[in-house]
Amino acid sequence: MMSMFSRSSTSAEADRRVVVASLRHTARGLDAAADRASTIVAEDQRRRAAAQVRFVAVLVATGGHDGMAGPWLVAGRRLLVGYDRVDMDAIYADRLARREVRR
């Protein structure tokens, strides 16, 4: 399996740091999504996803498993988009319900 970081060692290390920072940022986003979750089950699911992305960041940071970085980064970002969509739908539904009650 070819490493994601196949260029010179300094350049590869810089790339690795950027990818690890991106994975950690994605994990923080998943933690924030967990804080917004409307149910305990949703919160737990989001926290588990954040922990998994954070674990992959540790694996990549230690120099191994470089091939895991890209797919996990994409998957984490897709999860965030889905969670944001669900959260916004809940907010809009709540606002609509409040308007209906006021009428």
Buried (B, 14 or more C-beta within 10 A) or exposed (E): EEBBBEEEEEEBEEBBEEBBEBBBBBBEBBBBBBEBBEEEEBBEBBBEBBEBBBBBBEBBBEEEBBBBBEEBBEBBBEBBEEBBEBBEEBEEEEEEEEEEEEE
